[in-house]
Amino acid sequence: MRTILASDAKTHFLRLLDDVARGETIVITRHGRRIARIVPDSEEETYAEQARQAMETIRAIRKRVKPISLAQILADKNEGRM
């Protein structure tokens, strides 16, 4: 991951886009603070794939676990309170 000043990013934006297209992540700073990150599009697809896999896992768990009634949830919540 490379860090670049906002003023330099403005000057060299097209070259930065080429670097990102080749897989590099670039962080843009202003006055020493991180303000933006340019990431390759393939990383965004990775996040989408992770979300899809998480949803598949949740669906699989829901198939294995039997439904529970509201009355049972409330009874379990209050168990041991007296």
Secondary structure, 3 states (H helix, E strand, C coil): CEEEEHHHHHHCHHHHHHHHHCCCCEEEEECCEEEEEECCHHHHHHHHHHHHHHHHHHHHHHHHCCCCCHHHHHHHHHCCCC
